[in-house]
Amino acid sequence: MMTVLQARASDARGTVSALSNAAMYAGTTLGAALAGPLLAALPGFTGPAALAIAAYLVSLTVYAAAGALST
C-alpha cells in the first residue's frame, strides 16, 4: 500500500510516508483504547474481535469507495 501511495505522489514521497505512519499509529492507539474496555466488559475476546471485524469492514468500504480495490 505504501508503494501505491508514494507512486501517486512522487514529489511528496516523504510527506506521504510520514502521514501514513502517523495514521497507522493513531489507529493503533484508538483501537487499543476501544478494545481495552471491551476486553474487560465482555467475556473472552468477543468484544475486541467484533471491533476488529467492524474496523476491517469500515476500511474495506472506504477503500472500495475510493476506487483502490479496482484492478
mmCIF file of the N, C-alpha and C atoms, coordinates in Angstrom:
data_MODEL
# 
_entry.id   MODEL 
# 
loop_
_atom_site.group_PDB 
_atom_site.id 
_atom_site.type_symbol 
_atom_site.label_atom_id 
_atom_site.label_alt_id 
_atom_site.label_comp_id 
_atom_site.label_asym_id 
_atom_site.label_entity_id 
_atom_site.label_seq_id 
_atom_site.pdbx_PDB_ins_code 
_atom_site.Cartn_x 
_atom_site.Cartn_y 
_atom_site.Cartn_z 
_atom_site.occupancy 
_atom_site.B_iso_or_equiv 
_atom_site.pdbx_formal_charge 
_atom_site.auth_seq_id 
_atom_site.auth_comp_id 
_atom_site.auth_asym_id 
_atom_site.auth_atom_id 
_atom_site.pdbx_PDB_model_num 
ATOM 1   N N  . MET A 1 1  ? 0.823   -1.184  0.000   1.00 0.00 ? 1  MET A N  1 
ATOM 2   C CA . MET A 1 1  ? 0.000   0.000   0.000   1.00 0.00 ? 1  MET A CA 1 
ATOM 3   C C  . MET A 1 1  ? 0.869   1.251   0.000   1.00 0.00 ? 1  MET A C  1 
ATOM 4   N N  . MET A 1 2  ? 1.985   1.183   0.725   1.00 0.00 ? 2  MET A N  1 
ATOM 5   C CA . MET A 1 2  ? 2.877   2.338   0.766   1.00 0.00 ? 2  MET A CA 1 
ATOM 6   C C  . MET A 1 2  ? 3.427   2.646   -0.629  1.00 0.00 ? 2  MET A C  1 
ATOM 7   N N  . THR A 1 3  ? 3.731   1.618   -1.398  1.00 0.00 ? 3  THR A N  1 
ATOM 8   C CA . THR A 1 3  ? 4.244   1.812   -2.752  1.00 0.00 ? 3  THR A CA 1 
ATOM 9   C C  . THR A 1 3  ? 3.213   2.509   -3.625  1.00 0.00 ? 3  THR A C  1 
ATOM 10  N N  . VAL A 1 4  ? 1.963   2.107   -3.498  1.00 0.00 ? 4  VAL A N  1 
ATOM 11  C CA . VAL A 1 4  ? 0.898   2.733   -4.276  1.00 0.00 ? 4  VAL A CA 1 
ATOM 12  C C  . VAL A 1 4  ? 0.743   4.201   -3.884  1.00 0.00 ? 4  VAL A C  1 
ATOM 13  N N  . LEU A 1 5  ? 0.754   4.470   -2.589  1.00 0.00 ? 5  LEU A N  1 
ATOM 14  C CA . LEU A 1 5  ? 0.614   5.858   -2.133  1.00 0.00 ? 5  LEU A CA 1 
ATOM 15  C C  . LEU A 1 5  ? 1.769   6.725   -2.614  1.00 0.00 ? 5  LEU A C  1 
ATOM 16  N N  . GLN A 1 6  ? 2.980   6.214   -2.510  1.00 0.00 ? 6  GLN A N  1 
ATOM 17  C CA . GLN A 1 6  ? 4.142   7.003   -2.921  1.00 0.00 ? 6  GLN A CA 1 
ATOM 18  C C  . GLN A 1 6  ? 4.205   7.171   -4.435  1.00 0.00 ? 6  GLN A C  1 
ATOM 19  N N  . ALA A 1 7  ? 3.714   6.207   -5.180  1.00 0.00 ? 7  ALA A N  1 
ATOM 20  C CA . ALA A 1 7  ? 3.710   6.333   -6.633  1.00 0.00 ? 7  ALA A CA 1 
ATOM 21  C C  . ALA A 1 7  ? 2.743   7.416   -7.095  1.00 0.00 ? 7  ALA A C  1 
ATOM 22  N N  . ARG A 1 8  ? 1.682   7.611   -6.352  1.00 0.00 ? 8  ARG A N  1 
ATOM 23  C CA . ARG A 1 8  ? 0.695   8.641   -6.726  1.00 0.00 ? 8  ARG A CA 1 
ATOM 24  C C  . ARG A 1 8  ? 1.153   10.051  -6.355  1.00 0.00 ? 8  ARG A C  1 
ATOM 25  N N  . ALA A 1 9  ? 2.082   10.163  -5.442  1.00 0.00 ? 9  ALA A N  1 
ATOM 26  C CA . ALA A 1 9  ? 2.576   11.480  -5.025  1.00 0.00 ? 9  ALA A CA 1 
ATOM 27  C C  . ALA A 1 9  ? 4.099   11.464  -5.089  1.00 0.00 ? 9  ALA A C  1 
ATOM 28  N N  . SER A 1 10 ? 4.634   11.411  -6.288  1.00 0.00 ? 10 SER A N  1 
ATOM 29  C CA . SER A 1 10 ? 6.077   11.239  -6.446  1.00 0.00 ? 10 SER A CA 1 
ATOM 30  C C  . SER A 1 10 ? 6.890   12.409  -5.895  1.00 0.00 ? 10 SER A C  1 
ATOM 31  N N  . ASP A 1 11 ? 6.338   13.607  -5.904  1.00 0.00 ? 11 ASP A N  1 
ATOM 32  C CA . ASP A 1 11 ? 7.096   14.766  -5.415  1.00 0.00 ? 11 ASP A CA 1 
ATOM 33  C C  . ASP A 1 11 ? 6.996   14.950  -3.902  1.00 0.00 ? 11 ASP A C  1 
ATOM 34  N N  . ALA A 1 12 ? 6.115   14.203  -3.252  1.00 0.00 ? 12 ALA A N  1 
ATOM 35  C CA . ALA A 1 12 ? 5.941   14.337  -1.801  1.00 0.00 ? 12 ALA A CA 1 
ATOM 36  C C  . ALA A 1 12 ? 5.994   12.970  -1.135  1.00 0.00 ? 12 ALA A C  1 
ATOM 37  N N  . ARG A 1 13 ? 6.939   12.156  -1.528  1.00 0.00 ? 13 ARG A N  1 
ATOM 38  C CA . ARG A 1 13 ? 7.010   10.791  -1.005  1.00 0.00 ? 13 ARG A CA 1 
ATOM 39  C C  . ARG A 1 13 ? 7.244   10.760  0.501   1.00 0.00 ? 13 ARG A C  1 
ATOM 40  N N  . GLY A 1 14 ? 8.098   11.634  0.994   1.00 0.00 ? 14 GLY A N  1 
ATOM 41  C CA . GLY A 1 14 ? 8.367   11.675  2.424   1.00 0.00 ? 14 GLY A CA 1 
ATOM 42  C C  . GLY A 1 14 ? 7.145   12.085  3.228   1.00 0.00 ? 14 GLY A C  1 
ATOM 43  N N  . THR A 1 15 ? 6.404   13.048  2.702   1.00 0.00 ? 15 THR A N  1 
ATOM 44  C CA . THR A 1 15 ? 5.193   13.507  3.377   1.00 0.00 ? 15 THR A CA 1 
ATOM 45  C C  . THR A 1 15 ? 4.148   12.398  3.414   1.00 0.00 ? 15 THR A C  1 
ATOM 46  N N  . VAL A 1 16 ? 3.994   11.700  2.296   1.00 0.00 ? 16 VAL A N  1 
ATOM 47  C CA . VAL A 1 16 ? 3.034   10.596  2.239   1.00 0.00 ? 16 VAL A CA 1 
ATOM 48  C C  . VAL A 1 16 ? 3.420   9.509   3.229   1.00 0.00 ? 16 VAL A C  1 
ATOM 49  N N  . SER A 1 17 ? 4.703   9.198   3.296   1.00 0.00 ? 17 SER A N  1 
ATOM 50  C CA . SER A 1 17 ? 5.168   8.176   4.222   1.00 0.00 ? 17 SER A CA 1 
ATOM 51  C C  . SER A 1 17 ? 4.925   8.595   5.672   1.00 0.00 ? 17 SER A C  1 
ATOM 52  N N  . ALA A 1 18 ? 5.224   9.833   5.997   1.00 0.00 ? 18 ALA A N  1 
ATOM 53  C CA . ALA A 1 18 ? 5.031   10.320  7.367   1.00 0.00 ? 18 ALA A CA 1 
ATOM 54  C C  . ALA A 1 18 ? 3.555   10.340  7.751   1.00 0.00 ? 18 ALA A C  1 
ATOM 55  N N  . LEU A 1 19 ? 2.695   10.798  6.852   1.00 0.00 ? 19 LEU A N  1 
ATOM 56  C CA . LEU A 1 19 ? 1.262   10.830  7.148   1.00 0.00 ? 19 LEU A CA 1 
ATOM 57  C C  . LEU A 1 19 ? 0.692   9.422   7.279   1.00 0.00 ? 19 LEU A C  1 
ATOM 58  N N  . SER A 1 20 ? 1.162   8.512   6.454   1.00 0.00 ? 20 SER A N  1 
ATOM 59  C CA . SER A 1 20 ? 0.706   7.134   6.544   1.00 0.00 ? 20 SER A CA 1 
ATOM 60  C C  . SER A 1 20 ? 1.098   6.506   7.877   1.00 0.00 ? 20 SER A C  1 
ATOM 61  N N  . ASN A 1 21 ? 2.322   6.725   8.304   1.00 0.00 ? 21 ASN A N  1 
ATOM 62  C CA . ASN A 1 21 ? 2.762   6.191   9.592   1.00 0.00 ? 21 ASN A CA 1 
ATOM 63  C C  . ASN A 1 21 ? 2.014   6.832   10.752  1.00 0.00 ? 21 ASN A C  1 
ATOM 64  N N  . ALA A 1 22 ? 1.774   8.132   10.672  1.00 0.00 ? 22 ALA A N  1 
ATOM 65  C CA . ALA A 1 22 ? 1.020   8.809   11.729  1.00 0.00 ? 22 ALA A CA 1 
ATOM 66  C C  . ALA A 1 22 ? -0.402  8.258   11.822  1.00 0.00 ? 22 ALA A C  1 
ATOM 67  N N  . ALA A 1 23 ? -1.033  8.018   10.677  1.00 0.00 ? 23 ALA A N  1 
ATOM 68  C CA . ALA A 1 23 ? -2.384  7.459   10.674  1.00 0.00 ? 23 ALA A CA 1 
ATOM 69  C C  . ALA A 1 23 ? -2.382  6.035   11.230  1.00 0.00 ? 23 ALA A C  1 
ATOM 70  N N  . MET A 1 24 ? -1.350  5.265   10.889  1.00 0.00 ? 24 MET A N  1 
ATOM 71  C CA . MET A 1 24 ? -1.266  3.895   11.388  1.00 0.00 ? 24 MET A CA 1 
ATOM 72  C C  . MET A 1 24 ? -1.152  3.879   12.911  1.00 0.00 ? 24 MET A C  1 
ATOM 73  N N  . TYR A 1 25 ? -0.293  4.710   13.465  1.00 0.00 ? 25 TYR A N  1 
ATOM 74  C CA . TYR A 1 25 ? -0.117  4.719   14.921  1.00 0.00 ? 25 TYR A CA 1 
ATOM 75  C C  . TYR A 1 25 ? -1.323  5.331   15.629  1.00 0.00 ? 25 TYR A C  1 
ATOM 76  N N  . ALA A 1 26 ? -1.996  6.286   14.997  1.00 0.00 ? 26 ALA A N  1 
ATOM 77  C CA . ALA A 1 26 ? -3.226  6.827   15.586  1.00 0.00 ? 26 ALA A CA 1 
ATOM 78  C C  . ALA A 1 26 ? -4.299  5.748   15.633  1.00 0.00 ? 26 ALA A C  1 
ATOM 79  N N  . GLY A 1 27 ? -4.389  4.947   14.574  1.00 0.00 ? 27 GLY A N  1 
ATOM 80  C CA . GLY A 1 27 ? -5.343  3.846   14.547  1.00 0.00 ? 27 GLY A CA 1 
ATOM 81  C C  . GLY A 1 27 ? -5.027  2.790   15.585  1.00 0.00 ? 27 GLY A C  1 
ATOM 82  N N  . THR A 1 28 ? -3.747  2.499   15.773  1.00 0.00 ? 28 THR A N  1 
ATOM 83  C CA . THR A 1 28 ? -3.337  1.525   16.780  1.00 0.00 ? 28 THR A CA 1 
ATOM 84  C C  . THR A 1 28 ? -3.716  2.015   18.174  1.00 0.00 ? 28 THR A C  1 
ATOM 85  N N  . THR A 1 29 ? -3.486  3.290   18.438  1.00 0.00 ? 29 THR A N  1 
ATOM 86  C CA . THR A 1 29 ? -3.817  3.874   19.735  1.00 0.00 ? 29 THR A CA 1 
ATOM 87  C C  . THR A 1 29 ? -5.323  3.857   19.971  1.00 0.00 ? 29 THR A C  1 
ATOM 88  N N  . LEU A 1 30 ? -6.083  4.261   18.969  1.00 0.00 ? 30 LEU A N  1 
ATOM 89  C CA . LEU A 1 30 ? -7.539  4.282   19.096  1.00 0.00 ? 30 LEU A CA 1 
ATOM 90  C C  . LEU A 1 30 ? -8.094  2.871   19.272  1.00 0.00 ? 30 LEU A C  1 
ATOM 91  N N  . GLY A 1 31 ? -7.565  1.928   18.516  1.00 0.00 ? 31 GLY A N  1 
ATOM 92  C CA . GLY A 1 31 ? -8.020  0.544   18.638  1.00 0.00 ? 31 GLY A CA 1 
ATOM 93  C C  . GLY A 1 31 ? -7.763  -0.023  20.022  1.00 0.00 ? 31 GLY A C  1 
ATOM 94  N N  . ALA A 1 32 ? -6.582  0.247   20.567  1.00 0.00 ? 32 ALA A N  1 
ATOM 95  C CA . ALA A 1 32 ? -6.262  -0.242  21.907  1.00 0.00 ? 32 ALA A CA 1 
ATOM 96  C C  . ALA A 1 32 ? -7.138  0.429   22.960  1.00 0.00 ? 32 ALA A C  1 
ATOM 97  N N  . ALA A 1 33 ? -7.403  1.725   22.777  1.00 0.00 ? 33 ALA A N  1 
ATOM 98  C CA . ALA A 1 33 ? -8.250  2.446   23.732  1.00 0.00 ? 33 ALA A CA 1 
ATOM 99  C C  . ALA A 1 33 ? -9.681  1.917   23.722  1.00 0.00 ? 33 ALA A C  1 
ATOM 100 N N  . LEU A 1 34 ? -10.151 1.493   22.566  1.00 0.00 ? 34 LEU A N  1 
ATOM 101 C CA . LEU A 1 34 ? -11.504 0.941   22.484  1.00 0.00 ? 34 LEU A CA 1 
ATOM 102 C C  . LEU A 1 34 ? -11.554 -0.530  22.890  1.00 0.00 ? 34 LEU A C  1 
ATOM 103 N N  . ALA A 1 35 ? -10.530 -1.288  22.551  1.00 0.00 ? 35 ALA A N  1 
ATOM 104 C CA . ALA A 1 35 ? -10.542 -2.726  22.828  1.00 0.00 ? 35 ALA A CA 1 
ATOM 105 C C  . ALA A 1 35 ? -10.332 -3.040  24.307  1.00 0.00 ? 35 ALA A C  1 
ATOM 106 N N  . GLY A 1 36 ? -9.601  -2.209  25.018  1.00 0.00 ? 36 GLY A N  1 
ATOM 107 C CA . GLY A 1 36 ? -9.356  -2.457  26.440  1.00 0.00 ? 36 GLY A CA 1 
ATOM 108 C C  . GLY A 1 36 ? -10.640 -2.562  27.250  1.00 0.00 ? 36 GLY A C  1 
ATOM 109 N N  . PRO A 1 37 ? -11.496 -1.556  27.189  1.00 0.00 ? 37 PRO A N  1 
ATOM 110 C CA . PRO A 1 37 ? -12.758 -1.668  27.927  1.00 0.00 ? 37 PRO A CA 1 
ATOM 111 C C  . PRO A 1 37 ? -13.650 -2.807  27.435  1.00 0.00 ? 37 PRO A C  1 
ATOM 112 N N  . LEU A 1 38 ? -13.616 -3.080  26.124  1.00 0.00 ? 38 LEU A N  1 
ATOM 113 C CA . LEU A 1 38 ? -14.411 -4.204  25.611  1.00 0.00 ? 38 LEU A CA 1 
ATOM 114 C C  . LEU A 1 38 ? -13.904 -5.529  26.163  1.00 0.00 ? 38 LEU A C  1 
ATOM 115 N N  . LEU A 1 39 ? -12.595 -5.659  26.265  1.00 0.00 ? 39 LEU A N  1 
ATOM 116 C CA . LEU A 1 39 ? -11.997 -6.878  26.797  1.00 0.00 ? 39 LEU A CA 1 
ATOM 117 C C  . LEU A 1 39 ? -12.377 -7.073  28.265  1.00 0.00 ? 39 LEU A C  1 
ATOM 118 N N  . ALA A 1 40 ? -12.440 -5.968  28.992  1.00 0.00 ? 40 ALA A N  1 
ATOM 119 C CA . ALA A 1 40 ? -12.791 -6.049  30.412  1.00 0.00 ? 40 ALA A CA 1 
ATOM 120 C C  . ALA A 1 40 ? -14.290 -6.286  30.620  1.00 0.00 ? 40 ALA A C  1 
ATOM 121 N N  . ALA A 1 41 ? -15.115 -5.780  29.719  1.00 0.00 ? 41 ALA A N  1 
ATOM 122 C CA . ALA A 1 41 ? -16.562 -5.837  29.921  1.00 0.00 ? 41 ALA A CA 1 
ATOM 123 C C  . ALA A 1 41 ? -17.212 -7.105  29.390  1.00 0.00 ? 41 ALA A C  1 
ATOM 124 N N  . LEU A 1 42 ? -16.660 -7.695  28.335  1.00 0.00 ? 42 LEU A N  1 
ATOM 125 C CA . LEU A 1 42 ? -17.291 -8.838  27.690  1.00 0.00 ? 42 LEU A CA 1 
ATOM 126 C C  . LEU A 1 42 ? -16.475 -10.104 27.930  1.00 0.00 ? 42 LEU A C  1 
ATOM 127 N N  . PRO A 1 43 ? -17.131 -11.243 27.890  1.00 0.00 ? 43 PRO A N  1 
ATOM 128 C CA . PRO A 1 43 ? -16.397 -12.497 28.123  1.00 0.00 ? 43 PRO A CA 1 
ATOM 129 C C  . PRO A 1 43 ? -15.490 -12.860 26.950  1.00 0.00 ? 43 PRO A C  1 
ATOM 130 N N  . GLY A 1 44 ? -14.317 -13.342 27.268  1.00 0.00 ? 44 GLY A N  1 
ATOM 131 C CA . GLY A 1 44 ? -13.383 -13.777 26.227  1.00 0.00 ? 44 GLY A CA 1 
ATOM 132 C C  . GLY A 1 44 ? -12.924 -12.622 25.352  1.00 0.00 ? 44 GLY A C  1 
ATOM 133 N N  . PHE A 1 45 ? -12.733 -12.938 24.093  1.00 0.00 ? 45 PHE A N  1 
ATOM 134 C CA . PHE A 1 45 ? -12.260 -11.925 23.155  1.00 0.00 ? 45 PHE A CA 1 
ATOM 135 C C  . PHE A 1 45 ? -13.349 -11.500 22.179  1.00 0.00 ? 45 PHE A C  1 
ATOM 136 N N  . THR A 1 46 ? -14.611 -11.661 22.569  1.00 0.00 ? 46 THR A N  1 
ATOM 137 C CA . THR A 1 46 ? -15.694 -11.314 21.651  1.00 0.00 ? 46 THR A CA 1 
ATOM 138 C C  . THR A 1 46 ? -15.747 -9.816  21.363  1.00 0.00 ? 46 THR A C  1 
ATOM 139 N N  . GLY A 1 47 ? -15.502 -8.977  22.349  1.00 0.00 ? 47 GLY A N  1 
ATOM 140 C CA . GLY A 1 47 ? -15.524 -7.528  22.142  1.00 0.00 ? 47 GLY A CA 1 
ATOM 141 C C  . GLY A 1 47 ? -14.434 -7.057  21.196  1.00 0.00 ? 47 GLY A C  1 
ATOM 142 N N  . PRO A 1 48 ? -13.160 -7.370  21.474  1.00 0.00 ? 48 PRO A N  1 
ATOM 143 C CA . PRO A 1 48 ? -12.097 -6.964  20.552  1.00 0.00 ? 48 PRO A CA 1 
ATOM 144 C C  . PRO A 1 48 ? -12.245 -7.602  19.160  1.00 0.00 ? 48 PRO A C  1 
ATOM 145 N N  . ALA A 1 49 ? -12.767 -8.829  19.097  1.00 0.00 ? 49 ALA A N  1 
ATOM 146 C CA . ALA A 1 49 ? -12.967 -9.464  17.794  1.00 0.00 ? 49 ALA A CA 1 
ATOM 147 C C  . ALA A 1 49 ? -14.033 -8.720  16.993  1.00 0.00 ? 49 ALA A C  1 
ATOM 148 N N  . ALA A 1 50 ? -15.119 -8.346  17.649  1.00 0.00 ? 50 ALA A N  1 
ATOM 149 C CA . ALA A 1 50 ? -16.170 -7.583  16.966  1.00 0.00 ? 50 ALA A CA 1 
ATOM 150 C C  . ALA A 1 50 ? -15.644 -6.216  16.527  1.00 0.00 ? 50 ALA A C  1 
ATOM 151 N N  . LEU A 1 51 ? -14.822 -5.592  17.359  1.00 0.00 ? 51 LEU A N  1 
ATOM 152 C CA . LEU A 1 51 ? -14.212 -4.306  16.997  1.00 0.00 ? 51 LEU A CA 1 
ATOM 153 C C  . LEU A 1 51 ? -13.303 -4.460  15.779  1.00 0.00 ? 51 LEU A C  1 
ATOM 154 N N  . ALA A 1 52 ? -12.510 -5.521  15.747  1.00 0.00 ? 52 ALA A N  1 
ATOM 155 C CA . ALA A 1 52 ? -11.615 -5.756  14.611  1.00 0.00 ? 52 ALA A CA 1 
ATOM 156 C C  . ALA A 1 52 ? -12.401 -5.997  13.324  1.00 0.00 ? 52 ALA A C  1 
ATOM 157 N N  . ILE A 1 53 ? -13.470 -6.757  13.418  1.00 0.00 ? 53 ILE A N  1 
ATOM 158 C CA . ILE A 1 53 ? -14.299 -7.015  12.236  1.00 0.00 ? 53 ILE A CA 1 
ATOM 159 C C  . ILE A 1 53 ? -14.949 -5.731  11.750  1.00 0.00 ? 53 ILE A C  1 
ATOM 160 N N  . ALA A 1 54 ? -15.468 -4.929  12.668  1.00 0.00 ? 54 ALA A N  1 
ATOM 161 C CA . ALA A 1 54 ? -16.091 -3.654  12.289  1.00 0.00 ? 54 ALA A CA 1 
ATOM 162 C C  . ALA A 1 54 ? -15.080 -2.709  11.653  1.00 0.00 ? 54 ALA A C  1 
ATOM 163 N N  . ALA A 1 55 ? -13.878 -2.626  12.215  1.00 0.00 ? 55 ALA A N  1 
ATOM 164 C CA . ALA A 1 55 ? -12.844 -1.749  11.649  1.00 0.00 ? 55 ALA A CA 1 
ATOM 165 C C  . ALA A 1 55 ? -12.429 -2.226  10.259  1.00 0.00 ? 55 ALA A C  1 
ATOM 166 N N  . TYR A 1 56 ? -12.340 -3.542  10.079  1.00 0.00 ? 56 TYR A N  1 
ATOM 167 C CA . TYR A 1 56 ? -11.999 -4.092  8.773   1.00 0.00 ? 56 TYR A CA 1 
ATOM 168 C C  . TYR A 1 56 ? -13.068 -3.743  7.736   1.00 0.00 ? 56 TYR A C  1 
ATOM 169 N N  . LEU A 1 57 ? -14.330 -3.898  8.108   1.00 0.00 ? 57 LEU A N  1 
ATOM 170 C CA . LEU A 1 57 ? -15.405 -3.588  7.176   1.00 0.00 ? 57 LEU A CA 1 
ATOM 171 C C  . LEU A 1 57 ? -15.457 -2.103  6.831   1.00 0.00 ? 57 LEU A C  1 
ATOM 172 N N  . VAL A 1 58 ? -15.187 -1.243  7.814   1.00 0.00 ? 58 VAL A N  1 
ATOM 173 C CA . VAL A 1 58 ? -15.140 0.197   7.539   1.00 0.00 ? 58 VAL A CA 1 
ATOM 174 C C  . VAL A 1 58 ? -14.001 0.521   6.578   1.00 0.00 ? 58 VAL A C  1 
ATOM 175 N N  . SER A 1 59 ? -12.823 -0.037  6.827   1.00 0.00 ? 59 SER A N  1 
ATOM 176 C CA . SER A 1 59 ? -11.692 0.248   5.945   1.00 0.00 ? 59 SER A CA 1 
ATOM 177 C C  . SER A 1 59 ? -11.918 -0.315  4.554   1.00 0.00 ? 59 SER A C  1 
ATOM 178 N N  . LEU A 1 60 ? -12.522 -1.473  4.444   1.00 0.00 ? 60 LEU A N  1 
ATOM 179 C CA . LEU A 1 60 ? -12.828 -2.057  3.144   1.00 0.00 ? 60 LEU A CA 1 
ATOM 180 C C  . LEU A 1 60 ? -13.814 -1.180  2.382   1.00 0.00 ? 60 LEU A C  1 
ATOM 181 N N  . THR A 1 61 ? -14.791 -0.651  3.080   1.00 0.00 ? 61 THR A N  1 
ATOM 182 C CA . THR A 1 61 ? -15.765 0.247   2.457   1.00 0.00 ? 61 THR A CA 1 
ATOM 183 C C  . THR A 1 61 ? -15.106 1.534   1.970   1.00 0.00 ? 61 THR A C  1 
ATOM 184 N N  . VAL A 1 62 ? -14.216 2.091   2.786   1.00 0.00 ? 62 VAL A N  1 
ATOM 185 C CA . VAL A 1 62 ? -13.521 3.326   2.388   1.00 0.00 ? 62 VAL A CA 1 
ATOM 186 C C  . VAL A 1 62 ? -12.638 3.079   1.171   1.00 0.00 ? 62 VAL A C  1 
ATOM 187 N N  . TYR A 1 63 ? -11.880 1.980   1.171   1.00 0.00 ? 63 TYR A N  1 
ATOM 188 C CA . TYR A 1 63 ? -11.022 1.654   0.022   1.00 0.00 ? 63 TYR A CA 1 
ATOM 189 C C  . TYR A 1 63 ? -11.856 1.425   -1.231  1.00 0.00 ? 63 TYR A C  1 
ATOM 190 N N  . ALA A 1 64 ? -12.973 0.723   -1.104  1.00 0.00 ? 64 ALA A N  1 
ATOM 191 C CA . ALA A 1 64 ? -13.823 0.465   -2.254  1.00 0.00 ? 64 ALA A CA 1 
ATOM 192 C C  . ALA A 1 64 ? -14.426 1.760   -2.792  1.00 0.00 ? 64 ALA A C  1 
ATOM 193 N N  . ALA A 1 65 ? -14.858 2.640   -1.906  1.00 0.00 ? 65 ALA A N  1 
ATOM 194 C CA . ALA A 1 65 ? -15.446 3.918   -2.328  1.00 0.00 ? 65 ALA A CA 1 
ATOM 195 C C  . ALA A 1 65 ? -14.416 4.803   -3.021  1.00 0.00 ? 65 ALA A C  1 
ATOM 196 N N  . ALA A 1 66 ? -13.159 4.673   -2.612  1.00 0.00 ? 66 ALA A N  1 
ATOM 197 C CA . ALA A 1 66 ? -12.096 5.481   -3.225  1.00 0.00 ? 66 ALA A CA 1 
ATOM 198 C C  . ALA A 1 66 ? -11.586 4.870   -4.527  1.00 0.00 ? 66 ALA A C  1 
ATOM 199 N N  . GLY A 1 67 ? -12.026 3.659   -4.845  1.00 0.00 ? 67 GLY A N  1 
ATOM 200 C CA . GLY A 1 67 ? -11.591 3.009   -6.078  1.00 0.00 ? 67 GLY A CA 1 
ATOM 201 C C  . GLY A 1 67 ? -10.260 2.292   -5.952  1.00 0.00 ? 67 GLY A C  1 
ATOM 202 N N  . ALA A 1 68 ? -9.779  2.102   -4.742  1.00 0.00 ? 68 ALA A N  1 
ATOM 203 C CA . ALA A 1 68 ? -8.466  1.482   -4.538  1.00 0.00 ? 68 ALA A CA 1 
ATOM 204 C C  . ALA A 1 68 ? -8.493  -0.017  -4.766  1.00 0.00 ? 68 ALA A C  1 
ATOM 205 N N  . LEU A 1 69 ? -9.667  -0.634  -4.777  1.00 0.00 ? 69 LEU A N  1 
ATOM 206 C CA . LEU A 1 69 ? -9.748  -2.075  -4.942  1.00 0.00 ? 69 LEU A CA 1 
ATOM 207 C C  . LEU A 1 69 ? -10.000 -2.506  -6.378  1.00 0.00 ? 69 LEU A C  1 
ATOM 208 N N  . SER A 1 70 ? -10.217 -1.543  -7.251  1.00 0.00 ? 70 SER A N  1 
ATOM 209 C CA . SER A 1 70 ? -10.448 -1.898  -8.660  1.00 0.00 ? 70 SER A CA 1 
ATOM 210 C C  . SER A 1 70 ? -9.138  -2.266  -9.327  1.00 0.00 ? 70 SER A C  1 
ATOM 211 N N  . THR A 1 71 ? -9.206  -3.146  -10.288 1.00 0.00 ? 71 THR A N  1 
ATOM 212 C CA . THR A 1 71 ? -7.984  -3.599  -10.964 1.00 0.00 ? 71 THR A CA 1 
ATOM 213 C C  . THR A 1 71 ? -7.664  -2.805  -12.187 1.00 0.00 ? 71 THR A C  1 
# 
